[in-house]
């Protein structure tokens, strides 16, 4: 949803992303460690045909090989939320559909990471975009060797009455600072929020190819947005399915723009300071909340009364929060609320700690059935002094013959 104040808030928030980059390494040193394959001295690995490549299975994938590696990113914290570092494969218990699985691949917190950084600049002024560029460049400068980042943003395309918001991958996954700076320099503003389209493009283009060995289970999306889509061609279920299929952890830092937007939605349509809901938003609202209602009843925002406008806005914000919570939970990430800049600082610190202390587990399922069914994943820890909590990917869809 467009918001002139949201972009300014994002400009301030993005400067805090330096914390995220510096938080990748628990030791603060520029370390790089490849994911560790558990050997017979740790866990006995199931035999594999050396002629058949290992292939990672994610939701919806159809794999034509005998061995399928399932990657599971996991974050371990104490009861007070402090990350637990220094764990080994023997500290983890992994279950699929309630049945124990043997961990064959393991990556520690110091392995390199790949991040898709989504910058929501909808409604931004030129000054706002300049601030976001400066802060994003500071984030790039703080990267350590081995970590790779992609920059994704919104720009406005077209002319006159045909102006539309579109998603642009401004820089593909890279650790090259010059390339990332060039991408950030091309960051612009948009007159809409194609949020779902951005998530789909991140899954298809940024994380479309299988990860390199050292990046298995080490991918994440960090998205700064209020989550309210206004102009996408795709919808949330499609974007969700593709992100889960790509096996990335999703972190959403939700910027609270609701009061600002509601105030302007109530203004007269002739007022220069007003905001309006797009035709796509109105029809998506109808399809989600009142699928049997007539499409023409949700065709003209300016013909709606104040109470109806307010109710639609609140429903859309609540929907966005549920969607972000659902996606973060199902992928092993997390959704953070940023009601104020102080809250945002705490949220970014938590994101930094979690990304910097994320473990990656891999296993070959005991169940070889190619039935296309959803299989649940549960991860537990043992041998830890303090009571620990684990957040991990909730499951995947088995391949189907």
C-alpha positions as semicolon CSV with decimal commas, in nm:
position;residue;x (nm);y (nm);z (nm)
1;X;0,000;0,000;0,000
2;X;0,135;0,344;-0,084
3;X;0,249;0,556;0,205
4;X;0,461;0,867;0,206
5;X;0,567;0,822;0,568
6;X;0,635;0,451;0,530
7;X;0,924;0,513;0,295
8;X;1,081;0,758;0,538
9;X;1,050;0,500;0,814
10;X;1,207;0,238;0,589
11;X;1,495;0,471;0,514
12;X;1,573;0,488;0,886
13;X;1,517;0,117;0,935
14;X;1,739;0,004;0,652
15;X;2,037;0,179;0,811
16;X;2,011;-0,074;1,089
17;X;2,078;-0,357;0,845
18;X;2,447;-0,313;0,914
19;X;2,369;-0,497;1,235
20;X;2,237;-0,788;1,032
21;X;2,553;-0,815;0,827
22;X;2,782;-0,786;1,130
23;X;2,570;-1,042;1,312
24;X;2,635;-1,316;1,056
25;X;2,952;-1,424;1,233
26;X;2,916;-1,508;1,600
27;X;3,288;-1,442;1,653
28;X;3,292;-1,114;1,462
29;X;3,575;-1,248;1,245
30;X;3,571;-1,295;0,873
31;X;3,531;-1,672;0,882
32;X;3,405;-1,905;0,618
33;X;3,316;-2,267;0,674
34;X;3,167;-2,511;0,430
35;X;2,872;-2,722;0,544
36;X;2,993;-3,033;0,716
37;X;2,892;-3,379;0,598
38;X;2,846;-3,608;0,895
39;X;3,083;-3,903;0,866
40;X;3,094;-4,239;1,036
41;X;3,268;-4,079;1,332
42;X;2,963;-3,860;1,396
43;X;2,658;-4,025;1,237
44;X;2,669;-4,319;1,004
45;X;2,557;-4,199;0,665
46;X;2,329;-4,416;0,449
47;X;2,497;-4,563;0,144
48;X;2,447;-4,377;-0,182
49;X;2,511;-4,460;-0,542
50;X;2,809;-4,236;-0,637
51;X;2,679;-4,215;-0,993
52;X;2,357;-4,047;-0,882
53;X;2,375;-3,681;-0,780
54;X;2,234;-3,562;-0,451
55;X;1,930;-3,346;-0,500
56;X;1,746;-3,130;-0,253
57;X;1,371;-3,179;-0,216
58;X;1,144;-2,885;-0,148
59;X;0,770;-2,839;-0,167
60;X;0,633;-2,928;-0,509
61;X;0,961;-3,062;-0,649
62;X;0,955;-3,378;-0,861
63;X;1,289;-3,555;-0,832
64;X;1,394;-3,846;-1,052
65;X;1,681;-3,975;-0,837
66;X;1,705;-4,237;-0,566
67;X;1,852;-4,009;-0,300
68;X;1,682;-3,686;-0,197
69;X;1,847;-3,451;0,048
70;X;1,606;-3,249;0,259
71;X;1,760;-2,930;0,401
72;X;1,625;-2,794;0,729
73;X;1,736;-2,451;0,856
74;X;1,703;-2,435;1,235
75;X;1,742;-2,163;1,497
76;X;1,803;-2,267;1,859
77;X;1,739;-2,023;2,143
78;X;1,713;-2,029;2,520
79;X;1,382;-1,962;2,695
80;X;1,467;-1,592;2,706
81;X;1,538;-1,579;2,332
82;X;1,918;-1,588;2,341
83;X;2,068;-1,787;2,049
84;X;2,252;-2,107;2,142
85;X;2,582;-2,137;1,957
86;X;2,844;-2,412;1,935
87;X;2,608;-2,706;1,882
88;X;2,713;-3,021;1,697
89;X;2,516;-3,278;1,493
90;X;2,479;-3,503;1,797
91;X;2,289;-3,224;1,974
92;X;2,002;-3,252;1,726
93;X;1,718;-3,500;1,687
94;X;1,524;-3,481;1,361
95;X;1,188;-3,642;1,288
96;X;0,981;-3,676;0,971
97;X;0,615;-3,762;1,030
98;X;0,717;-3,856;1,382
99;X;0,987;-4,102;1,270
100;X;1,354;-4,036;1,359
101;X;1,584;-3,952;1,069
102;X;1,962;-3,969;1,042
103;X;2,134;-3,632;0,999
104;X;2,386;-3,664;0,716
105;X;2,468;-3,300;0,641
106;X;2,538;-3,026;0,892
107;X;2,637;-2,659;0,859
108;X;2,738;-2,447;1,154
109;X;2,657;-2,083;1,218
110;X;2,976;-1,964;1,048
111;X;2,895;-2,101;0,702
112;X;2,826;-1,833;0,438
113;X;2,474;-1,708;0,377
114;X;2,265;-1,584;0,085
115;X;2,005;-1,313;0,144
116;X;1,742;-1,152;-0,077
117;X;1,691;-0,802;0,060
118;X;1,351;-0,666;-0,043
119;X;1,326;-0,286;-0,014
120;X;0,969;-0,156;-0,020
121;X;0,992;0,201;-0,153
122;X;0,629;0,243;-0,258
123;X;0,521;0,604;-0,223
124;X;0,879;0,723;-0,173
125;X;0,999;1,072;-0,259
126;X;1,332;1,132;-0,426
127;X;1,485;1,229;-0,090
128;X;1,353;0,911;0,071
129;X;1,508;0,692;-0,197
130;X;1,842;0,870;-0,156
131;X;1,842;0,791;0,216
132;X;1,757;0,427;0,150
133;X;2,042;0,404;-0,101
134;X;2,292;0,543;0,150
135;X;2,181;0,301;0,420
136;X;2,180;0,002;0,182
137;X;2,535;0,086;0,073
138;X;2,641;0,083;0,438
139;X;2,493;-0,265;0,465
140;X;2,692;-0,381;0,161
141;X;3,013;-0,236;0,305
142;X;2,966;-0,449;0,617
143;X;2,946;-0,780;0,428
144;X;3,205;-1,045;0,507
145;X;3,374;-1,258;0,240
146;X;3,155;-1,548;0,131
147;X;2,816;-1,390;0,208
148;X;2,606;-1,298;-0,094
149;X;2,314;-1,057;-0,124
150;X;2,055;-0,977;-0,389
151;X;1,881;-0,639;-0,397
152;X;1,512;-0,633;-0,494
153;X;1,301;-0,318;-0,513
154;X;0,999;-0,152;-0,670
155;X;1,007;0,095;-0,957
156;X;0,741;0,276;-1,160
157;X;0,706;0,191;-1,528
158;X;0,497;0,340;-1,806
159;X;0,376;0,691;-1,887
160;X;0,084;0,915;-1,804
161;X;-0,222;0,724;-1,691
162;X;-0,048;0,392;-1,761
163;X;0,199;0,419;-1,473
164;X;0,236;0,087;-1,291
165;X;0,453;-0,048;-1,013
166;X;0,689;-0,328;-1,105
167;X;0,946;-0,544;-0,930
168;X;1,310;-0,524;-1,027
169;X;1,600;-0,747;-0,930
170;X;1,853;-0,467;-0,903
171;X;2,141;-0,700;-0,823
172;X;2,155;-1,077;-0,845
173;X;2,315;-1,278;-0,567
174;X;2,671;-1,158;-0,536
175;X;2,934;-1,060;-0,286
176;X;3,082;-0,803;-0,522
177;X;3,036;-0,463;-0,359
178;X;3,061;-0,267;-0,683
179;X;2,780;-0,468;-0,841
180;X;2,561;-0,425;-0,533
181;X;2,626;-0,050;-0,522
182;X;2,526;-0,018;-0,886
183;X;2,205;-0,205;-0,811
184;X;2,128;0,017;-0,515
185;X;2,190;0,326;-0,726
186;X;1,911;0,211;-0,957
187;X;1,662;0,179;-0,670
188;X;1,358;0,396;-0,738
189;X;1,010;0,455;-0,603
190;X;0,676;0,318;-0,714
191;X;0,313;0,422;-0,707
192;X;0,202;0,084;-0,576
193;X;0,316;-0,220;-0,380
194;X;0,357;-0,539;-0,586
195;X;0,452;-0,732;-0,274
196;X;0,333;-1,078;-0,382
197;X;0,499;-1,035;-0,720
198;X;0,826;-0,954;-0,542
199;X;0,810;-1,271;-0,332
200;X;0,740;-1,478;-0,642
201;X;1,029;-1,321;-0,833
202;X;1,263;-1,382;-0,540
203;X;1,169;-1,750;-0,547
204;X;1,186;-1,782;-0,927
205;X;1,484;-1,563;-1,011
206;X;1,695;-1,498;-0,702
207;X;1,667;-1,849;-0,556
208;X;1,549;-2,031;-0,867
209;X;1,862;-2,242;-0,908
210;X;1,970;-2,510;-0,664
211;X;2,212;-2,372;-0,403
212;X;2,580;-2,441;-0,408
213;X;2,695;-2,704;-0,160
214;X;2,809;-2,452;0,100
215;X;2,478;-2,263;0,074
216;X;2,242;-2,555;0,134
217;X;1,992;-2,448;0,400
218;X;2,166;-2,109;0,423
219;X;1,924;-1,884;0,234
220;X;1,685;-1,620;0,364
221;X;1,457;-1,336;0,262
222;X;1,463;-1,019;0,473
223;X;1,169;-0,802;0,375
224;X;1,093;-0,452;0,505
225;X;0,726;-0,377;0,439
226;X;0,378;-0,343;0,584
227;X;0,286;-0,647;0,376
228;X;-0,024;-0,492;0,220
229;X;-0,020;-0,570;-0,149
230;X;-0,184;-0,325;-0,389
231;X;-0,084;-0,406;-0,747
232;X;0,041;-0,766;-0,784
233;X;-0,067;-0,994;-1,065
234;X;-0,002;-1,304;-0,856
235;X;-0,154;-1,386;-0,518
236;X;-0,027;-1,497;-0,178
237;X;-0,084;-1,875;-0,211
238;X;0,128;-1,885;-0,528
239;X;0,406;-1,675;-0,374
240;X;0,397;-1,881;-0,055
241;X;0,417;-2,211;-0,241
242;X;0,715;-2,097;-0,445
243;X;0,906;-1,963;-0,146
244;X;0,854;-2,283;0,051
245;X;0,960;-2,481;-0,255
246;X;1,283;-2,279;-0,269
247;X;1,362;-2,375;0,091
248;X;1,444;-2,027;0,224
249;X;1,375;-1,888;0,568
250;X;1,161;-1,574;0,548
251;X;1,194;-1,282;0,787
252;X;0,942;-0,999;0,770
253;X;0,994;-0,673;0,954
254;X;0,651;-0,516;0,944
255;X;0,644;-0,138;0,937
256;X;0,326;-0,008;1,096
257;X;0,165;0,234;0,850
258;X;-0,199;0,161;0,929
259;X;-0,298;0,483;1,106
260;X;-0,129;0,702;0,846
261;X;-0,301;0,518;0,562
262;X;-0,645;0,513;0,723
263;X;-0,634;0,888;0,778
264;X;-0,576;0,948;0,408
265;X;-0,820;0,686;0,289
266;X;-1,098;0,887;0,454
267;X;-1,015;1,205;0,263
268;X;-1,228;1,318;-0,028
269;X;-1,119;1,178;-0,363
270;X;-1,052;1,534;-0,484
271;X;-0,803;1,596;-0,202
272;X;-0,439;1,592;-0,317
273;X;-0,335;1,428;0,011
274;X;-0,570;1,132;-0,014
275;X;-0,489;0,769;-0,081
276;X;-0,715;0,519;-0,252
277;X;-0,731;0,144;-0,279
278;X;-0,646;0,008;-0,621
279;X;-0,888;-0,191;-0,833
280;X;-0,674;-0,502;-0,775
281;X;-0,688;-0,450;-0,399
282;X;-1,064;-0,415;-0,401
283;X;-1,117;-0,725;-0,611
284;X;-0,872;-0,928;-0,404
285;X;-1,056;-0,812;-0,093
286;X;-1,387;-0,925;-0,242
287;X;-1,248;-1,263;-0,344
288;X;-1,100;-1,330;0,001
289;X;-1,372;-1,192;0,227
290;X;-1,691;-1,187;0,016
291;X;-1,641;-1,424;-0,279
292;X;-2,015;-1,428;-0,358
293;X;-2,045;-1,051;-0,376
294;X;-2,083;-0,878;-0,712
295;X;-1,759;-0,752;-0,865
296;X;-1,923;-0,420;-0,955
297;X;-1,986;-0,348;-0,587
298;X;-1,609;-0,326;-0,540
299;X;-1,518;-0,143;-0,859
300;X;-1,506;0,223;-0,751
301;X;-1,327;0,323;-0,432
302;X;-1,456;0,681;-0,448
303;X;-1,816;0,561;-0,436
304;X;-1,763;0,385;-0,105
305;X;-1,856;0,535;0,228
306;X;-1,611;0,615;0,507
307;X;-1,708;0,317;0,721
308;X;-1,664;0,075;0,431
309;X;-1,326;0,220;0,338
310;X;-1,207;0,189;0,697
311;X;-1,326;-0,171;0,729
312;X;-1,160;-0,277;0,405
313;X;-0,831;-0,117;0,511
314;X;-0,833;-0,287;0,850
315;X;-0,919;-0,624;0,698
316;X;-0,635;-0,592;0,447
317;X;-0,384;-0,507;0,718
318;X;-0,498;-0,801;0,932
319;X;-0,476;-1,027;0,628
320;X;-0,120;-0,909;0,558
321;X;-0,015;-0,981;0,916
322;X;-0,162;-1,331;0,904
323;X;0,010;-1,403;0,574
324;X;0,350;-1,286;0,692
325;X;0,317;-1,480;1,017
326;X;0,211;-1,793;0,831
327;X;0,495;-1,778;0,580
328;X;0,760;-1,700;0,839
329;X;0,642;-1,983;1,064
330;X;0,624;-2,242;0,787
331;X;0,976;-2,164;0,661
332;X;1,149;-2,138;0,998
333;X;1,177;-1,758;0,989
334;X;0,994;-1,500;1,194
335;X;0,776;-1,190;1,166
336;X;0,875;-0,886;1,370
337;X;0,650;-0,589;1,440
338;X;0,797;-0,240;1,418
339;X;0,545;-0,007;1,578
340;X;0,825;0,245;1,637
341;X;1,190;0,293;1,553
342;X;1,280;0,163;1,897
343;X;1,085;-0,155;1,827
344;X;1,249;-0,179;1,486
345;X;1,595;-0,171;1,642
346;X;1,504;-0,464;1,864
347;X;1,358;-0,649;1,567
348;X;1,671;-0,601;1,356
349;X;1,891;-0,715;1,644
350;X;1,688;-1,035;1,671
351;X;1,703;-1,094;1,296
352;X;2,080;-1,046;1,303
353;X;2,123;-1,288;1,591
354;X;1,902;-1,552;1,432
355;X;2,057;-1,538;1,086
356;X;2,403;-1,535;1,239
357;X;2,330;-1,840;1,455
358;X;2,122;-2,050;1,217
359;X;2,215;-2,415;1,179
360;X;2,147;-2,619;0,867
361;X;2,056;-2,986;0,894
362;X;2,025;-3,229;0,604
363;X;1,887;-3,581;0,583
364;X;1,778;-3,849;0,337
365;X;1,421;-3,956;0,425
366;X;1,369;-4,313;0,542
367;X;1,034;-4,307;0,364
368;X;1,110;-4,347;-0,007
369;X;0,746;-4,338;-0,119
370;X;0,687;-4,098;-0,407
371;X;0,333;-4,010;-0,308
372;X;0,342;-3,629;-0,323
373;X;0,214;-3,604;0,033
374;X;0,313;-3,337;0,283
375;X;0,557;-3,461;0,544
376;X;0,601;-3,284;0,874
377;X;0,943;-3,204;1,015
378;X;1,023;-3,169;1,385
379;X;1,364;-3,081;1,529
380;X;1,467;-3,124;1,892
381;X;1,791;-3,060;2,077
382;X;1,963;-3,261;2,348
383;X;2,269;-3,225;2,565
384;X;2,214;-2,851;2,619
385;X;2,237;-2,715;2,972
386;X;1,963;-2,456;2,939
387;X;1,613;-2,539;2,821
388;X;1,624;-2,473;2,449
389;X;1,361;-2,392;2,190
390;X;1,395;-2,480;1,822
391;X;1,233;-2,311;1,527
392;X;1,271;-2,495;1,198
393;X;1,106;-2,560;0,868
394;X;0,772;-2,730;0,931
395;X;0,775;-2,975;0,641
396;X;0,788;-3,038;0,267
397;X;0,600;-3,221;-0,007
398;X;0,746;-3,555;-0,113
399;X;0,812;-3,606;-0,485
400;X;0,534;-3,768;-0,684
401;X;0,588;-4,028;-0,953
